Amino acid sequence: MADDARPVRVLLADDQPLLRTGFRLVLGAQPDLDVVGEAGDGAEAVSLARRLLPDVVLMDVRMPRMDGVAATRAIVEARLPVRVLVLTTFDLDEYVVGALRAGASGFLAKDIPADDLVTAIRTVAAGEAVVAPRILKRLLDRFAAALPDPHETTTPALATLTEREREVLVQVARGLSNAEIARKLTVSETTIKTHVGHVLTKLGVRDRVQAVVLAYESGLVRPGA
């Protein structure tokens, strides 16, 4: 999303001023990142997102007036050219599912190392999506028992995928990058990028994270498989 000629514009949304200060210091040390505003609650985050149009909103979950899930949903439903990266100390429970279904492009724990946070922001700004591996694993383990039998999958959207597209989706759901999938399937990375684009379009999802959630919820892929 962000233009390569300018820094990635970031909006911080957290009800704790000290945490916002810490994030500002970490991000401010990067020449390609620019903190353009701060919000102390979800409603303010939505208002500033509309006014400032940052590339990425770094969104806390538990905030007064409007929580981060509701704020994420409001930003996505307003079709703003803004992507949301959710950060929280509560790295599972209903917040993960809620944030991803609301349209968040990533979900990370607040104890993430500074370098990884910076990388995640750049990744989300570039149009990709990120979920901390430990969060994804715990989420999938928690809901594994409720997942359907992959041989009985009836999700209509999956039926529109070609065999190769389903194969690519499986690898995406297992956490592989485009480059890793390309090596595994012995095709070019450009080809995989094209397949991923077709998968997202056919499934009607916004990004890779939502595609992963659909793949597991439909039973196409199961934890540990």
C-alpha positions, 0 to 999 in steps of 0.5 A, spaced: 500 500 500 505 504 501 509 508 496 516 506 496 518 513 495 515 515 502 515 512 509 510 508 511 505 512 515 503 509 522 497 511 526 498 508 534 492 506 537 493 504 545 489 507 551 496 506 555 500 513 553 507 509 556 506 504 550 504 509 545 511 512 547 515 506 546 512 504 540 513 511 537 521 511 539 521 504 536 518 506 530 521 513 529 528 510 529 526 507 522 527 512 516 522 508 512 516 509 518 513 515 520 508 515 526 503 520 524 498 520 530 496 517 536 489 515 539 487 513 546 481 509 544 477 505 538 473 511 537 479 516 536 482 511 532 477 510 527 476 518 527 484 519 525 484 513 520 479 517 516 482 524 517 490 522 516 489 515 512 495 512 515 498 506 511 497 502 517 494 502 524 497 499 530 491 497 534 490 495 541 484 490 543 482 492 549 480 500 549 475 504 552 469 507 548 470 502 542 475 496 543 480 494 537 475 489 534 470 494 533 474 499 531 478 495 526 471 493 523 469 500 522 475 502 518 474 496 514 467 497 512 468 504 511 473 502 505 479 506 507 485 505 504 488 503 511 490 496 514 490 494 521 495 490 525 492 488 532 497 488 538 495 485 544 497 482 551 491 477 550 494 473 544 488 468 544 480 467 546 475 471 542 479 477 540 484 473 535 478 470 531 474 477 532 479 481 529 481 477 523 474 476 521 473 484 522 478 485 517 485 485 520 491 484 516 495 481 522 495 479 529 501 480 534 502 479 541 505 486 545 511 482 547 514 481 540 521 483 539 522 490 536 525 488 530 519 483 528 514 489 529 518 493 524 518 487 519 510 486 521 508 493 519 512 493 513 509 487 511 502 489 512 503 496 509 506 492 502 499 488 502 501 482 505 498 479 512 501 476 518 499 472 524 504 470 530 506 463 529 504 461 536 498 465 536 496 461 530 498 455 533 494 456 539 488 458 535 488 452 531 489 447 536 483 450 540 478 450 535 481 443 532 475 439 535 470 443 531 473 443 525 469 439 519 472 433 516 476 435 510 473 430 506 466 432 507 468 440 505 462 443 502 464 450 502 462 453 496 467 458 495 472 452 495 469 449 489 471 454 485 478 453 486 482 449 481 486 443 483 493 447 483 489 453 487 487 449 492 494 446 493 497 453 494 492 455 499 494 449 503 501 451 503 499 458 505 495 455 510 501 452 513 505 458 513 509 458 507 511 464 504 510 465 496 518 463 495 517 457 499 511 455 496 514 456 489 520 452 491 516 446 494 511 446 487 517 447 483 514 453 479 516 461 479 515 465 485 511 470 480 506 464 478 505 463 486 503 470 487 498 469 481 495 463 484 494 466 491 491 472 487 486 468 484 485 464 490 483 471 494 479 473 489 475 467 488 474 466 496 472 473 497 477 474 502 481 480 503 488 477 504 492 471 506 490 471 513 483 471 512 484 465 507 488 461 512 482 462 517 477 460 511 482 454 509 481 451 517 474 453 518 472 449 512 476 443 514 481 443 508 487 443 512 487 441 519 492 443 525 498 438 525 496 435 518 
